[in-house]
């Protein structure tokens, strides 16, 4: 009976440690998720601002684009 009790006690200790490690990992993943959500929110905000700026900025004409290409080649 003592051998069985020892094995059960040992197994319980192992399971408790695994549960503790699992909880730690879960907290780390939840933190990583929060950081990633914040990053995505900043990217979405920056994307929105650029869309608004582009919508307010007139597109260059074909002639302006060609001139800009010549300036780029000369530089």
C-alpha positions as CSV (number, residue, x, y, z in Angstrom):
1,X,0.0,0.0,0.0
2,X,2.9,2.4,0.8
3,X,4.3,1.9,-2.7
4,X,1.0,2.8,-4.3
5,X,0.6,5.8,-2.1
6,X,4.2,7.0,-2.9
7,X,3.5,6.6,-6.7
8,X,0.3,8.5,-6.4
9,X,1.9,11.3,-4.4
10,X,4.7,11.6,-6.9
11,X,2.3,11.7,-9.8
12,X,0.3,14.4,-8.0
13,X,3.4,16.5,-7.6
14,X,4.3,16.1,-11.3
15,X,0.8,17.1,-12.3
16,X,0.8,20.1,-10.1
17,X,4.1,21.3,-11.5
18,X,2.8,20.7,-15.1
19,X,-0.3,22.8,-14.2
20,X,1.9,25.5,-12.8
21,X,4.0,25.6,-15.9
22,X,0.9,25.6,-18.1
23,X,-0.5,28.6,-16.2
24,X,2.7,30.5,-16.6
25,X,2.8,29.8,-20.3
26,X,-0.8,30.8,-20.7
27,X,-0.1,34.2,-19.0
28,X,2.9,34.7,-21.3
29,X,0.8,34.0,-24.3
30,X,-2.0,36.3,-23.1
31,X,0.6,39.0,-22.7
32,X,2.0,38.4,-26.2
33,X,-1.5,38.5,-27.6
34,X,-2.1,41.9,-25.9
35,X,1.1,43.3,-27.3
36,X,0.3,42.0,-30.8
37,X,-3.2,43.5,-30.6
38,X,-1.7,46.9,-29.7
39,X,0.7,46.7,-32.6
40,X,-2.0,45.8,-35.0
41,X,-4.1,48.7,-33.7
42,X,-1.2,51.1,-34.3
43,X,-0.7,49.7,-37.8
44,X,-4.4,50.1,-38.6
45,X,-4.3,53.7,-37.3
46,X,-1.3,54.5,-39.4
47,X,-2.9,52.9,-42.5
48,X,-6.1,55.0,-42.0
49,X,-4.1,58.2,-41.7
50,X,-2.2,57.4,-44.9
51,X,-5.4,56.6,-46.8
52,X,-6.9,60.0,-45.6
53,X,-3.7,61.9,-46.7
54,X,-3.7,60.1,-50.1
55,X,-7.4,61.0,-50.6
56,X,-6.7,64.6,-49.9
57,X,-3.6,64.8,-52.1
58,X,-4.1,65.2,-55.8
59,X,-2.6,62.4,-57.9
60,X,0.3,63.6,-60.1
61,X,-0.4,64.0,-63.8
62,X,1.3,61.7,-66.3
63,X,3.5,64.6,-67.3
64,X,4.5,65.2,-63.6
65,X,5.2,61.5,-63.2
66,X,7.4,61.4,-66.3
67,X,9.3,64.5,-65.1
68,X,9.8,62.9,-61.7
69,X,11.2,59.9,-63.4
70,X,13.7,62.0,-65.3
71,X,14.8,63.7,-62.1
72,X,15.3,60.4,-60.4
73,X,17.4,59.1,-63.2
74,X,19.6,62.2,-63.3
75,X,20.3,62.0,-59.5
